[in-house]
Amino acid sequence: MIRVTLRQLEYFAAAARLGGAARAAESLNVSQPSISKAIADLEALWGERLFVRLHARGLDLTGAGAARYRQARVLLQQASQLAGPRTGALSGLVRVGCLSTLGPRYLPAILARLQHDHPEVEVRFEEGDTEALLQRLARGSLDVALLYDLGISHDVCVEPLAELWPYALLPWGHRLAAYKTVPIAELAKESLVLINLRHSREYFLSLFRAAGLSPTVVRESASLEMVRALVANGLGASLLTTRPRRDVSYDGKRIVCRRLQGPLTPQIVGLAYAADDDRQNGLVEAFARTAQACVNAVADPLIGRASPYRGRASCRD
């Protein structure tokens, strides 16, 4: 006989989602001991520790807890659908993370198309840097994340969506704007404005190292638009892979984008999933297919091309 109840799973999932038994109890309008007992019963049944108890900070999922949480969410979602009238419409919640530099370029179009095609699907999204998104994937608090695949050393599966090649970003009228393609050695002679998100920064500097070059970095920012505005105002040159549709900075000044020459490697835009996620969640699959369609629709011939969506992520450790 099945010894796990939906109520136990609901209490466990609420504690995982909200990071504590007290918050879960308040959310579900039950007593805190009821939440704690459900968690203890599940730990005894499964022989696994689901949470690390943090003094005065609530609960944090263990690796086993994160895996069980993902399974519980799928089961609770299916149970919720079973409780209602049978329809052919896809419904439920999918939790999406997005790298802050990619979000404005792709995510709004994905959300709009998903809302049109699947109006009963709810998407909750959050922006962050790569490390934060991967940690939330590992804890089970995100179902999928849109980010760059930069050889991340976490246990993730990545489904490629597009290859974006780096390009030179220059002030209007800059001497290198006369080039059709800019040698990276020439760009290295300029004062460099660099995006300083951890993995992106390392990627851009690795391009110079591969060419035996050491650029002079004069300013850094975690904001894509700040980098573009600094360049537009003549405070340096830069290189990026994400490219908004118009070559105008946030303060209305013109900028120039040129292809780069050199020993270059592209950045891969992809959807990341926890490695032990069996991807039986139809909501995540719908999001993934919608994401691929939207990335195809906004492909930029200067910097990249879309990759075919294969329906399953390729896992690596």
N, C-alpha and C positions, 0 to 999 in steps of 0.2 A: 504494500500500500504506500501511497505518496504521503510522506510525513511532513512535508513543507506546506504551509498554508499561504494563501495569497495575502492574508493580513500580515503575517510575519514578513513577507517580502516587501509589502507596502511600507511597513515601519522601518525596515532595514534601508530601503531605497531612500526614504525621506531623510533618515539620519545621514546617509552618504551624501545626498544632494545638498543638505543644509549645513553639514559639518558639525552636528551635535545632536544629542538625544533631546535636550531641552527645546531646541528650535524645532525639531521634528514633532515633538509632542504638541507644541503650540500650533504648528501648521495644521496638524491633523485633528486638533481638539481632543486629545487623549492625554492620559497621565504619562509623565516621564518614566516611571517604573515599567509601564507597558512597553515602551520603546526599548528600554534596557533589557527587559526579559526576552523580547523577540530576538534581539541581537545575540544574547547569551545562548538561547535555545538553538539558533542557527549555527553558531560557532561550535556548540557541542555536537550537533548533528553532522556537520561537515568536517569536524576535526581541524578547523582552520581558524586562525585569528583574523578577524575581518577589519578591525580598527586598531590604531594606536591611540591610546588615551593621552591627550595633551593637557597638562594641568592648566586650568583657567582658559583654555583655548578650544575645548571641544574634542572632536574626533577627526582623525585623518585615516583614510583607507590604506590598508596594506596592499601589497601586490595581489594577494589572493582575494582580498575584499574588493578591489577594483574589478577583477575578472568576474566575481560573483555579482557585482553590481550591474555590469553590462548584461549579464544573462537575466538578472531579475527585471531589468527595465524592459527587455524584449518581451518577457513573459507577461508582465503587468500590462504592457501595451496591447498584447494580443487578448488578454482577459478583458480589458476595457472595451475592445471592439466586439468581443463575443457577448458582452452584456447589453449592447445596443442593437438596434435593428440592422439587418444585413444589407449592406450597400456595396456597390462596386468602387466607391470613392476611397482613396487613400487618406488616412487621417492619423493624427497623433503629433508628437513633438520630436523635433530633431535639434540637437544642440551643436552649434557650429562655431569654431574658432577661426580667426582670420589674421594673418600677419598684417600689421598696421600699414605697411607700405603698399600692400596688394589690395586691401579692403576697398578703398574708394574706386579703384579701377574696375573691379570685377563683381564685388558682392552685391551692390544694389540691383544690378541687372539680373543676377541669379535669383535674388529674392522676389523680384517682380515677376519673372517668368514662372517661378515655382508657385507663387500665389495664384497666378492665372491658370496654370495647368492643374494644380492640386489645392483648391481653396480651403480644404479642411486640414491641411498640414500647417502646423505652427513651427516657426523657426525662431529659436533664441540664439543670438550671436554675440560674440565678444571679440574685441581686438586685443592684440598683445604681441610681444616679441616671440621668437621661436622657442626659447627655453620655457616660457610660461605656458605656451600652447601645448608643448610636448608633455609637460608635467600634468596638465589637466587631462590630456588624453590618457596618460598612464593611470591617473586616479579614477578614470571613468566618468569625469564630470563634463567631458566633451565626447561627442560621437565621431566627429570628423573635423579636420582643420585644413584650411587652405593656406599653404606656405611654400617657401622655396625648399627643394630637396638639395641640401648642401652637404651630403655625406654625414647626416646626423647620426650620432652614435647611441641612439635610443632604440629600443625594441619597437619598431614601427613598420607599418606597411605603407608604401607610397604608390599612388596611382598617378603617373605623369599626365598632365593636361596640356602643357606647352613648353617649348624651349624659348627662352628670352636671351638674346645676345647683348652684351654690354655695348654701350654707345657713348660717344663723347658729348658732354653737355657744355655749351660755350655761351658767353655773352654775345649779344647781337653786335656784329662788326668786328669780332675777334679775328686775329690773323689766321687762326686755324679754320675759321668758317669758310675760307676759300677752298679748302680741300673737299673733295668728294668723299674720301675716306681719310681718317686721321691716324697716322702711325702712333702706336702707344708710346714710342720713344719721344715723340713730339709732345704728347700730352704730359709726360713725366717732367718736362721742363717747366710746366706751369705750376703756379700755386694751386694746391688741390683742396677743394671742399669735399668732404667725405661723409657719406652716410655712416653713422656709428652704431647701428644695431649690430650686435656681436657677430653673428654669422655672415651678414652682408658685408661688414667691414673687412673681415678676414678674406672673403671671396675677392673683393676688389683689390686689396693689397696683394693677393696671390697672383693676380694677372701681371702686376708690375714685376714681382719677384721672378716669375717664369720668363720674363724678358730680360732679366738681369738688371732691373731698374730700381731706384729708390726715390720715390716721389717726395715732394715737400708738402706735407699736410698742414694747412694753415687754419682751417676751421672744420668743425664736425657738428653734425646734428642728427638726431634720431628721426626728424621730420623730413619726408620727401619734399614737401612744399617749401620748407625752409632752405634746403639745399638748392632748389631751383631758384628761389628768390635771391639768395646770396650770389649765385652765379649771374643771374640777370642784372644784378647791380654792380657787376664788375669786380667782385671780391674774390674771384678765383674761377677755375674750371672744375669740372667734375666728370664722373662716369657713373652711369646708372643702367639698370635694365628695365625697370618699370617706366612706361612713358604715357603720360596723360594725352588726350586726343589733340590738345592745342599746345603749341610751343610758346606759351605765354605764362609768366610767373604769376603768383597770387596777387602781386601788387601791380599787375598789368604791363610789365616790361617784357619785351621779346627775348627769346633765347633760341639757340640753334642746336640741333641734334645732328650728329654725323656718325656714320659707321666707323668702327675702330679697325685698325690693322694690327696684327700681332699674334702671338701664341695665345689664343683665346679659348675659353670653354664657356658654354652657356649656363645660365641658371635655369633649373627645371622647376616650373610651377606645378605643384601636385596637390593631391588630396591625401592627407595622412590619417591613418587609423591605428589603433592599438594592435600590436602584432597578434594577440590572441583573440581578436574580435572575429567571429566567424561570418560577419557581414550578412546575416540572415534578415537584417532589418530592412524592410522595403522602403522605409522613409529615407534612410541613408542612401540607398541605391538610387532613389528618385532624385535626391539632391545631387548626387554625383553625375548623373546623366544630364541634369539641367546645367550644372557647372560646366561640363564639357561643351554643351551647345552654346553657352554664353561666351566662353573663352574663344571658341571658333569664330563667333560673330564679330569679335572685336580684335581679331588678329592684326598685328601691325607688321607690314612687310619690311620695315626698317630693322626691327629688333627680333622678330621671332616667327615661329609657326606652331600651330596646334599639334598635339599628339592624338592618335586615335584612342578613344576610350575603350578599354578591353573588358570592363565589367568586373574585374577582380584586381585587387592590389597585389603587387609582388612584395613579399615579406623578406626582410633581412634582419639579422641581429646586429 
